């Protein structure tokens, strides 16, 4: 056996997705891995964007960015709310995300995300990772 590193490869990703889907189906669950992107525009200029994917019954936020000269205008909040409203009507259970200490932990808490745990970075506390979840209202977990 030989193990090699490769850059992102669509053919390999497709093979992996197909095998995961077969395995999940065999076990009675729906894999449902689907990437998404939403963006905010003003005067034909993109001023913010959010990306992620759905998997099983959850929504995962990968990236949220608001262009520097448009921050403080609730654009990030509107993007998060748009994703939540879009996916909860399709029966998804919750949204998940991870952010670093230097980024936006308090922002996500303000939006109702619950801190699940923190992974400390022993070399640089700015890189402590905060893992959050937000359950959709009708599926609130106690």
N, C-alpha and C positions, 0 to 999 in steps of 0.2 A: 504494500500500500504506500502511496505517496500523497502527502498533503501539501497543497500549494495555496498561496495567497493570490487573489486576483482583485482587480478593481470591480466596481459594480458591473453586473452583467445581466442583461434582460433575459437571456435564455436560461441562465441558472436560476434567476428569481422566479421565472415562470415554472420551472421544474419543481422548485421548492414549494411554491404556492399550490401546485397541483397535488403534490404528495401530501401536504398538510390537509388540503381539502378532503382527499380520500380518507385519511386517517380520522379526521374529525367526523365525517359522515358515518364512518364505520362505528364510531362511538356515540352517535346520536346527537351531535351538536353541529351548528352551522358556523363555519369558519368566518365567512363574510368579510374578508380583508379587502377593504376598499379605500384607497387614498382620496383625500379631498383638499380643496383650496377655496378660500373665500377671500375677496379683496375689497377694499374701500377705495373709491375714486372721487376725485374732485377736479373738475375742469380737465378731464382726460388724463389726469396724473394719478398714479397709484400712490396713496398716502398711508396705506396699511394693509397687512395681509396676515392670514392665519392658515396653517397647513396641519394636516394630521391624517388619521385613518380610522376606520371602524374595524373592529375585530371582535368576533363573537357578539356579545350584547353590549359592548363598550365603545366609547369614542375616546380616542387618544389625540391630544394636542401635541404636535411636534414643535412648531415654531409660531410665535406671535411677534409681529414687528409693526411699529408705527414710526414713520419717518420723523426724524428729530424735530423738524420745524412744524410738525402737526401734533406733537405730544401734548397732553393736558387738555384735550378736547373730547374725551370719552370715546375715542375711536377704538381703542383696545377693548373697552367694555362692550361696545356695540358689536364688535367682531365675535367676542366670546358668547354674547347673548344670542347672536344669529346662529352660531353653531349649535348651541343648546336647544333653541326653539326648533331648528331644522330637524335634529336627530331625535329629540324626545317624542315627536309625533309618530316616529316609526318604531317605537317600542324599545329603544335603547335604554339601558339601565343607568348609566352614569358616564361622566367625563373624567379623564385622568390626564395629569400632566406632571412634568418635572421642571423645576427652575433652580437656578443657583442663587446663593446668598446675595451676590452683587446685582442680580436681576430684579425680580419682582415678587418675592414671597408675600409681602403685605398686600399687594394689588390683588392677588388671587384670593387671599383670605377675605378681602373686602367684597369680592364677588360671590362669596358663599362656599368656596372650596375648603375642604377640611384637610388639615395636615395629617397624613398617615405616618410618615417617619422622615427623619433627616439622616442622610449619610454624610458623616463628617469627613472632610479632607484634612488630613494631618499636616500637610505641607502648606496649604493656602486656604484659610477659612472662607475667603470670598467664593471658593468653589464648593462649599458645602452644598449638597443637593437636597432640595425639598420636594417630596413626593406628595401630591395632592389628589383628592377625589371630590367630585361633586355629584351626589345622587340626584336624579331627576325627581321632582316633587311627588309624582304619583307612585314612585318606586322607592321612596325614602327608606333607608336602612336604619334600623335602631341598634 
